[in-house]
Amino acid sequence: MQLLYDFLRRHPTWVDAFWAVLLFGISVVSEAVRQEGGQSAPGTDSEAVIVPVLLLLCLVVALRRRMPEKMLLLAIGVGVAQLALNVATTPANFAFLVITYTVAATGARWASRLALAVGLTAAPLAQVRWPERDSSVLGSIALMIFMTVPFALAWVLGDSIRTRRAYYEQLEERATRLEKEREAQAKVAVAAERARIARELHDVVAHNVSVMVVQADGAAYVLDSAPDQAKKALETISSTGRQALAEMRRLLGVLRTGEHQESGEYVPQPDVEQIDELIEQCRTSGLPVDFKVEGTPRPLPSGVELTAYRIVQEALTNTRKHGGPNAGASVRLVYFDDGLGLLVEDDGKGAPHELYEEGGTDGQGHGLIGMRERVGMVGGTLDAGPRPGGGFRISVLLPLKPAH
């Protein structure tokens, strides 16, 4: 039974054909009963005229979904032929109601309007062509209205079905458009996240590898004359390498989909409080850093804290790269009512401004370009350039609320 239902649902023409055959049979039986019973009825009794009319009306029902506009025109033509050939109404004339509904629901707009006009005039024309005997004028008018109502209802029902289908199509189209927009937004978010990870990786690698290189050079220099200092340098290299690996695992972990992260595998994102550890690490690596905090420390947005940490990290890395062997640096962290200020200065021999922009003599890094991108993401401002008398200066102001 389910197979038959699925078949008929996929092939609606077969359903229409079944109803057309059934309608033809009912019409033939009705006409035969009328003629055999000797009932007096308006219209011709010629089978040569009646049978083709019945067949054509049943054909309208059979093909109504495949070609609704053509079947409407065929039905109108058969109706005109009925009037001209004096073929009175039969059960097959139910096809007029069916095609009126079908055209109103699925046909072209011109066909829908034509079906409504023909449906409203069909009953009056039939009443004029085959008037009821012994019926008063009021009775004829009432019968005419009664016969017109089904055509109007069929058209209204079909037109409401058309409106509902159009509404559902609009909803589906809107859902599809929103889905595409969500996919586009997701792609943009993924691209932004990849860019953020790239900046994070640059900062982690540039800073920690720079520390490791400086310590390795120092250990090689004092390996024979001061083994204790060499050992301490190697310990610094080891701890710095572990820290770099931990941060890289955290950053690359967001790119791993479908994998469970083990507890404690990734460290949290750096914040302002960890600047103390960063500066202590720089001091251990041989870079003197003076660090002061002004104002009242308080919780800050995570984006502001991460940006502040990375700015200090990148600035001290540049000092270590370009400041020379005797360079020193100072870091000022200032809490304002509406923002956070950073001032990082060094007194080294300095380097051309272009090298700071590129992040190194090889031109492969990000340097100040990456700093400006970070500061711009939180709506802040950055001012950087050589100091009078030597060295380099970086001044940053990070607002507590993003700029609109």
N, C-alpha and C positions, 0 to 999 in steps of 0.2 A: 504493500500500500504506500509506503514511504517512497519507494522507487517511482511509482506512478505519479505521486504528487510532485516529486522533484522534476520528472520529465515534463509534466504539464506546465510547471513554473518556468522551465527553460524554453518551452515552445508554446507561447500563448496563442499562436495562430491555430494550433490544433484545438484548443479550447473553443475559439471562435467558430471554427469549422463544425465542431460538435453542436453548438447552439444553433448554427445556421441550418444544419440538417434537421434538428429537432423542430425548429420553427417552421421549416418547409413541410414537415410531416403534419404538424398541427394544422397548418393552413389548408393543406390538401384534404385532410379528414373533415375539417370544418366546412369546407366548400362542398364536399361530397354529401355530407349529412344534410346540408341546406338544400341541395338540389334533389336528393332522394326523398326528402320529406315534403317536397312540393311547397316549401315556404316561399312566400312572396318577398322579394328583396330588390332593392334598386340595383341597377347596373346590368351589364351583359352576363349571359351564362355560357358564353363561348369559351371552351377549354383552350382553343388555339390562342386566345388572347390572355386568359387568366394565368395559365401555367408559366409563360415567359415572364410575366410581371412578378409572380411569386419567386421564380428562380433568381431574377435580378435583385429583388429585395433581400433574399437570403444571401446572395453573393456580397451585398453591402455589409452584412453582419460578419461574414467569413473573413473579409479582407480589411476590416475597419482599422486595425492597428498597423498594418503594413503600408497602406496608402489612404490615410483619412481624408485628405482633400479631394482626391479622385472619387472616393466612394461617396462623399457628400454630393458632388456634382452628378454622379450616377443616380443617387437617390432622388435628387431634384428632377432629373430627367424622367425617371420612372413615375414620379408623382404627377408630372405634367401629362405623361402618357395615360395615366389612370383617369385623369380628368377628361382628356380628349377621347379616349376609347370607352369611357363609361364603365370602368372596372371599379366596383365599389370597394370600400375598405375591407381588409381581411386581417387576420392575426399577423400576417407577414408585414403589415404596416408598422408593427412595433419596431422595425428596423429604423424608422425615422427618429424615434426616441434614442435608440442606441447610437446612431451616427451623430446626433446632436450632442450627446454627452461626450463622445470620443473626440470630436473636433474641438469642443470647448476645452477639453483637458489637455490634448496633445497637438492639435492642429495649428496651422498658421492663424494669425490674428484676423486676417480678412475672412478666412473660412469660418472662424468662430462667430464673427458678426453676421455672416451670411446665414449660418445655421440658425441663429437666434431669430433673424428676420423671417426666414422660411417657416420655422416652427410656429411663430406667432400668427402666421397667415394660413397655415395648413388647415387648421380646424374651421375657420370661417369659410374657406374655399370649399371644403368638403360639405359643410352644411348647406352652402348655396347650391352645390352640384347635386347633392342627394338630400333634399330636405326631408324632415320627419313628417310623416302624415299625421293629421289630426293634432298638430301641435300649434299652440298659440305663439305669438311673436315673442312674448316674454319667456316662454318655455324654450324657444329656439335660441334666444340670446343666452339664457342660463346654460343650456347644453353646450353652446359654442364656447363660453367661458370655461366650463368644466373640462372640455376637451383641450383647451389651450394651456391650462395650468400644468399638466405633465411635461409639456415641451419646455416651459419656462423653468420648472424645477430641474429637469435634466441638464439644461444649459447652466443654471446656477451651480449645481453640484459639480459639473465638469470644470467650470471656471475656478471654483474654490480649490479643486484638486490641483489645477495648474498653478495657482498662487502659492499653495503649500509646497509644491515641488520646487518652485523658484526660490522660495524662502530657504528650504533645506539646501539647495545648491549654493546659495549665497553663504550659508553657514559653513558648508564644506570648503568652499573657496577661501573663506576667511580663516578657517582652521589650517588649511594648507599654507596660506600666506604667513600666518603666525608661526607655523612650524619652521618654514624657511627662514624667517627672521630670527627665530631662536637659534637655529643652526648657524646663521651668520654671526650672531652675537657670541655664540660659543667659540667659533673659530677666532674671532677677534680677541676673546678672553684668553684662549690658548696661546695666541701669538704674543699677547702682552705678558703672560706668565713666562713664556720662554725667554722673552727679552729680560724680564726681571731675574730669571735664573742665570742668564748669561752675565748680567752685571754682578750678581752675587758671586759667581764663580771667578770672575775677573778679580774682584776684591780679595777673595780668599786666597787665590793662588798668588796674586801679585804680592800681597803682604807677607804671607807665610814663607813663600819661596825666597823672597828678598831677605827675610830674617835668617833663613837656613844658609843662604849663600854667604852672607856676612859672617855668620858664626863659623862656617866651614873654612873660609879664608883665614879667619883669626886663629882657629885651631891648628891649621897647617903651619902658620907663621910661628906659633909658640910651642909646637909639639915637643921640640927637643929642649928648649930653654925653660919652659914652665908647663910641665905635664898637668898640674892641677887645673890651670886655666883652660888647657886643651880639653880636659875631661869635662869641665863645666860647660864649655862651648858645645861639646857633643851631646851632653844632656839636654841643652837648650834646643839643639837641632831635633833630637828625638821627640821632646814634648811638643814642639812646634809642628812637626810632621803629623803627630797623632791628632792634634787639634785641627789641622787642615783636612785630614782624612774624615774626621767626624763631621765637619761642616759640609764637605763635599758629599758625604753620604746623605746628609739631611736635604741638601739641595737637589741632588739627583733622585732622591726617593720619590719626589712628587711626579717624576716622569714614569715611574714604575706602576703600571696598572695591573690589577689582579693579584698583587703580591701582598702578603701580610707583613706589616712592619713589626719587628720584634720590639718589645718594650725597652726603651732606653737606647735604641739604636741611633736615633737622630737627636741632636741637641737642639734646644730652643733657639729661636732667632736672637741675635745679639741685641742688647738694649743699652740705654745710657749708663746703667749701673756697671756694665762690663767694660766701660772705657777705662776704669781704673786698672783692670787686668791687662788691657791692651797696652796701656802706657807702661806698666810694670814690665811687660814682655819686651817693649822697646828699650827700656833702661837696661834690662838684662843682656840684650843684644849689643849694647855699647852706645846707644843713642841717648844722650841726656835730654830729659823732657821735664819741663816745669808744668804742673797741672794744677789749676785752680777752678773752683766752682763758686759762682756768685749768685745770689738770690736764694730763694727757698725751693729746694728740690720737691717735686710732686709728680704723680703719675702723668704720663703723656700718651698720646695716641701711638699705637705700635708702629705705624708708618713713620712718624717723626723720630721715634727712638732708633729705629733701624737706620734711617737716613743719617742721623747724627753720628752713630757709631761708624758707619761706612765712610763718611766724610773724613772723620779723624783718622781712620785707618789708612785711607788713600793718601791723605796729606802727609802722614808720617812715613809712609812707604816712599813717596816722592822725595822727602827730605833725605831718607837713607840712600836713595839712588843717586840724587843729584847734588846733595849738600856738601859732599866731601868728607874726609875722615874726621875732622874736628868740629863738625856741625852740631849745634844744639837746637832744641825746639821748645816752644811753649804752647800750651793748650788752655784756652779759657772757655768755660761753659757757663752761660749766663741765662738764668731763668727770668723772663719778663712776665708781665701779667697776661699778655696775649701771644706769647711766642717763646722760642728758645733760640739764643744766640750762640754762635760758635766762632772762635778766633784762633786760628792756627798759624804760627809764625816760626820761621827758622832763620838762623844767622849764618847759614852756609855760604859757600861760594856761588851757589845758584846755578841755574842752567837757562838756556834760551827758553822764552815763554812757549815756543812751539813744542819743545820736548815735554813740558808739563801738559800741554794740550793733548799730545799723542800718548802720553803715559810712558815714554821711554825712548831711547835713541834708536830703537829698531822700528819705531812707528807702528807697532802692532797693538798697543794697548788702547785704553780709553781715556785715562787721566782726567783732566778737567771736563772733558766732554761727558764722561760718565757721571761726574759730580753734578754738572748742570742738569742732566736728565733726572737724577734722583731728587734734587732740590725742586725742580719743576713739577715733579709728580705730586708733591705735597703742597704746592703753591708758594714755595719760598723764593728767596733771592740769594744770589751768590756773587761775590766780588773777589777777584783773584788777580795777583800781579806781583812784580818784583818790589821789594822794600827799598827805600832810599838807603844807600850805604851797603847794600848786599842782602842776600837772603830772599825769601819769598813769603807772601802773606795771603791767607785765605780767610775771608769773612763771610759767614752764612747767617741768615735769619730764617727760621722755620716757624710759620704760624701754627697755632694750635688747631685752627679750623681751616679746611681747604678753601682756596679762593674760588669764587663762582664766576 
